[in-house]
């Protein structure tokens, strides 16, 4: 009886001294807000032939890699992290050498293959200076090039801005433009198809050369010299020689013009009767 009582007391004391048993903590797995973690698919970009040989299809990103963009390394554009959005405009990567003069749409003049401009003569019509005739064959840098800064410069619209040397080159020649008091408005006589040969519009008031049988004849085909010519507006035949092309024997023409009052076998008299070239 006594032994049983002591056993009960011992068991009770041991139970009181033993720490309370706690259930093991529950292990919860955090869930990302964006959804479950997707497995990394290396094969989506890499191949077993070489880890640096990347074949990522860039088209679904909204910026297809065309031309030289296909040769650019990923890290050249994605310098921080592939989750950071990269600019999809040309100006986001390329320094604007034009200083914003032509906007930020580089692709309107350049392509991704060579970066060389393809702004041709047809597109130049929108600038207010259509490239007609030989102007359409001139390289852009010949008019717009700035060789020191390698930048685009605005070209002058007046002819003399590019053709001053051509104007000055006529000095002391058979057709000295300055001595003849021709202005620097080149298009009043010349056109862009050819600079050789001209159409002096003021000539028609005295003798028509813009149409008819005398159209397109070079000045010095009719005039023996133009060194003393001055565009004064007066109908002065000066050195014009009708007989240089229209050969006449005075003896024969004298007989043909016996009844023509004031007739003389001279260039000036030919002009006075045949002002229209007939």
C-alpha positions in Angstrom: 0.0 0.0 0.0 2.8 2.3 0.9 4.8 1.4 -2.2 1.8 2.1 -4.4 1.3 5.5 -2.9 5.0 6.4 -3.3 4.8 5.4 -7.0 1.8 7.6 -7.6 3.6 10.6 -6.0 6.7 10.0 -8.1 4.8 9.9 -11.3 2.9 13.0 -10.4 6.1 14.9 -9.6 7.8 13.8 -12.9 4.8 15.0 -14.9 4.9 18.3 -13.2 8.7 18.8 -13.9 8.6 17.7 -17.5 8.1 20.6 -20.0 4.8 20.7 -21.9 5.1 19.1 -25.3 4.4 21.7 -28.1 3.2 20.8 -31.6 5.8 21.3 -34.3 5.5 24.7 -36.1 3.7 24.5 -39.4 5.9 25.1 -42.4 4.1 27.4 -44.9 5.5 28.0 -48.5 5.2 31.7 -49.5 3.4 32.2 -52.8 4.5 35.0 -55.2 1.9 37.5 -56.2 2.7 37.0 -59.8 1.8 33.3 -59.6 3.8 30.1 -59.2 7.4 30.1 -60.0 8.0 28.9 -63.5 11.0 26.6 -64.3 13.9 28.2 -66.1 14.0 27.0 -69.7 17.5 27.6 -70.8 16.8 26.0 -74.2 14.4 28.8 -75.0 17.5 31.0 -75.8 20.6 28.8 -75.7 21.7 25.7 -77.6 24.0 22.9 -76.6 26.4 23.8 -79.4 27.5 26.9 -77.6 26.3 28.8 -74.6 27.0 32.1 -76.2 24.9 31.2 -79.3 21.6 32.9 -78.4 18.5 32.5 -80.5 15.9 34.5 -78.7 12.9 35.4 -80.8 12.7 39.2 -80.3 9.7 39.7 -82.5 7.0 39.3 -79.8 8.7 42.1 -77.8 7.4 44.7 -80.3 11.0 45.6 -81.5 12.0 43.0 -84.2 15.7 42.9 -84.7 16.4 43.8 -88.3 19.6 44.5 -90.2 22.6 45.4 -88.0 20.5 45.0 -84.9 20.8 41.3 -85.3 24.6 41.6 -84.7 24.2 43.5 -81.4 24.9 41.6 -78.2 22.0 41.4 -75.7 24.0 43.2 -73.0 24.7 46.2 -75.3 21.1 47.2 -75.0 20.0 45.4 -71.8 22.8 46.9 -69.7 21.0 46.4 -66.3 18.5 43.6 -66.2 16.3 41.9 -68.8 13.3 42.9 -66.7 14.0 46.6 -67.2 12.4 47.9 -70.4 14.7 49.3 -73.0 13.8 52.3 -75.2 12.3 51.2 -78.5 13.1 54.5 -80.4 16.3 55.2 -82.4 17.1 58.2 -80.2 17.1 55.9 -77.1 20.4 54.4 -78.3 21.8 56.6 -81.1 23.1 60.0 -80.5 21.3 62.6 -82.7 24.0 64.2 -84.8 21.4 66.6 -86.2 20.7 68.2 -82.8 16.9 67.5 -83.0 16.6 69.4 -86.3 14.8 66.5 -88.0 12.9 65.0 -85.0 13.5 61.6 -83.4 12.2 59.4 -86.2 15.6 58.4 -87.6 14.0 55.6 -89.6 12.4 58.2 -91.9 15.9 58.7 -93.5 18.0 55.8 -92.3 17.6 52.0 -92.3 18.9 49.4 -89.8 21.0 47.7 -92.5 23.7 50.3 -93.2 22.6 53.6 -91.5 23.3 55.3 -94.8 20.5 57.8 -95.6 18.0 56.9 -98.2 16.3 60.3 -98.4 16.3 60.5 -102.2 15.2 63.1 -104.7 11.5 62.1 -104.6 11.3 62.7 -100.8 13.1 66.0 -101.2 10.0 67.5 -102.7 8.5 67.9 -99.2 11.3 70.3 -98.2 10.2 73.1 -100.5 13.3 72.6 -102.7 12.5 69.9 -105.3 15.5 68.2 -106.8 15.0 68.4 -110.5 17.3 67.6 -113.3 21.0 67.2 -112.3 20.2 68.2 -108.7 18.7 64.8 -108.2 22.1 63.1 -108.9 24.1 65.2 -106.4 25.2 63.4 -103.2 23.6 64.8 -100.0 26.9 65.8 -98.5 27.8 68.0 -101.4 25.1 70.5 -100.4 24.6 69.6 -96.8 27.9 68.3 -95.6 29.8 69.8 -92.8 33.2 68.2 -93.1 34.6 69.7 -89.9 31.8 68.6 -87.5 30.4 65.8 -89.8 27.0 67.2 -89.2 24.0 68.1 -91.4 23.9 71.8 -92.4 21.1 73.6 -94.1 21.9 74.4 -97.7 21.1 77.8 -99.2 18.1 78.0 -101.4 19.5 80.7 -103.8 21.4 79.5 -106.9 24.3 81.7 -106.2 24.8 80.1 -102.8 26.2 77.0 -104.7 27.1 78.5 -108.1 29.1 81.6 -107.1 32.2 80.0 -108.6 30.4 79.3 -111.9 29.3 82.9 -112.0 32.8 84.3 -111.3 34.4 81.9 -113.8 32.8 83.8 -116.7 34.9 86.9 -116.0 37.1 88.0 -118.9 35.4 85.4 -121.1 33.3 85.9 -124.2 30.2 86.1 -121.9 31.3 88.0 -118.8 28.2 87.8 -116.6 29.3 90.7 -114.4 30.2 92.9 -117.3 26.9 92.1 -119.0 25.2 93.0 -115.8 23.5 89.6 -115.5 22.1 89.1 -112.0 22.8 86.2 -109.7 19.4 84.6 -110.2 20.8 81.8 -112.3 17.4 80.1 -113.0 16.3 83.1 -115.0 18.5 81.8 -117.8 19.6 78.3 -116.8 17.8 75.2 -115.8 18.8 72.2 -113.8 19.0 69.8 -116.7 22.2 71.3 -118.0 24.1 74.4 -117.0 25.6 74.7 -120.5 23.3 76.7 -122.7 20.9 79.3 -121.5 17.7 81.0 -122.3 17.8 84.8 -121.9 14.2 85.6 -121.5 14.6 89.3 -122.2 15.8 88.4 -125.7 12.3 87.6 -126.8 11.2 91.2 -126.5 13.7 92.0 -129.3 14.1 88.7 -131.1 12.3 85.5 -130.3 14.6 82.7 -129.4 12.4 80.8 -126.9 10.5 79.1 -129.7 10.6 78.8 -133.5 13.6 78.0 -135.7 16.0 80.0 -133.5 15.2 78.1 -130.3 18.1 76.6 -128.5 20.8 78.3 -130.5 23.9 79.1 -128.4 24.5 82.8 -127.9 27.8 82.8 -129.8 26.3 81.1 -132.8 24.5 84.4 -133.6 26.8 86.9 -131.8 30.4 87.1 -132.9 31.3 88.4 -129.4 29.5 89.4 -126.2 32.4 91.1 -124.3 30.7 94.5 -124.7 27.1 93.2 -124.1 25.1 94.8 -121.4 21.5 93.7 -120.5 20.0 97.2 -120.6 16.7 96.2 -122.1 17.4 98.1 -125.4 17.1 96.1 -128.6 20.7 96.6 -129.7 21.9 94.0 -132.2 25.5 94.8 -131.3 27.5 91.9 -132.6 24.6 89.8 -133.9 25.4 88.3 -137.3 22.5 87.1 -139.4 24.7 86.3 -142.4 26.8 84.0 -140.2 24.1 81.4 -140.6 22.0 82.8 -143.5 24.5 83.2 -146.2 23.4 85.7 -148.8 25.2 87.2 -151.8 24.5 90.8 -151.7 24.2 90.9 -155.5 21.4 88.4 -155.3 19.6 89.8 -152.3 19.8 93.3 -153.8 17.8 92.1 -156.8 15.3 90.4 -154.5 14.7 93.5 -152.4 14.6 96.2 -155.1 11.1 97.2 -154.0 11.9 97.1 -150.2 12.2 100.6 -148.8 15.3 101.1 -146.7 16.9 97.8 -147.7 20.6 97.4 -147.2 22.7 94.2 -147.3 23.7 94.5 -143.6 23.0 92.4 -140.5 21.2 95.3 -138.8 18.8 95.8 -141.7 18.0 92.1 -141.8 17.0 92.3 -138.2 14.8 95.4 -138.7 12.6 93.4 -141.2 12.9 89.9 -139.7 12.4 90.5 -136.0 10.5 87.3 -135.6 13.1 85.2 -137.3 11.0 84.7 -140.4 
